[in-house]
Amino acid sequence: MPKMKTHSGMKKRVRITGTGKVRREQTGVRHLAEAKTSKRKRRLSGTVEVAPAFAKKAKKLLGI
């Protein structure tokens, strides 16, 4: 059986913390920023933990 390859798309989208949580960037910050308020853009900055159901799938794709 060949080794499983890491899913390169998932690798670019999520980070795994030291405790094994899966974190991702928030959506809605990439473009059309002029129309969004500063408050909204600040709130969307940083990372958030992914939903538990998706975290399981993400870890599987990353080979964890």
C-alpha positions in Angstrom: 0.0 0.0 0.0 1.5 3.4 -1.0 2.0 6.2 1.5 -0.9 8.6 1.7 -0.1 12.1 0.3 -0.9 15.2 2.3 -3.8 17.1 0.6 -2.0 20.3 -0.6 -5.2 22.3 -0.7 -5.9 21.6 2.9 -2.3 22.2 3.9 -2.6 25.8 2.6 -5.9 26.5 4.4 -5.5 25.3 7.9 -2.9 25.1 10.8 -2.7 22.6 13.5 -2.0 23.9 17.0 0.3 22.2 19.5 -2.8 20.7 21.3 -4.1 19.4 18.0 -6.9 21.9 17.3 -7.5 22.9 13.7 -7.5 26.7 13.0 -8.3 28.6 9.8 -8.4 32.2 8.5 -11.8 33.9 8.6 -13.7 34.4 5.3 -14.7 37.7 3.9 -11.5 39.7 4.1 -9.8 39.0 0.8 -11.5 41.6 -1.5 -14.1 44.4 -1.6 -12.5 45.7 1.6 -13.4 49.3 0.8 -17.1 48.6 1.4 -16.5 47.0 4.7 -16.3 48.9 8.0 -13.0 49.0 9.9 -14.8 47.3 12.8 -15.9 44.4 10.6 -12.4 44.0 9.0 -10.8 43.9 12.5 -13.3 41.3 13.7 -12.5 39.2 10.7 -8.7 39.3 11.2 -7.0 36.5 12.9 -7.8 32.8 13.0 -10.7 30.8 14.4 -11.1 27.1 15.3 -12.9 25.0 12.7 -16.2 23.1 13.5 -15.6 19.7 15.1 -17.2 17.8 12.2 -14.8 19.6 9.7 -11.8 19.2 12.0 -12.0 15.4 11.7 -12.1 15.6 7.9 -9.2 18.2 7.8 -7.0 16.0 10.0 -7.7 13.0 7.7 -6.7 15.0 4.6 -3.5 16.1 6.4 -2.7 12.6 7.4 -2.9 13.3 11.1 
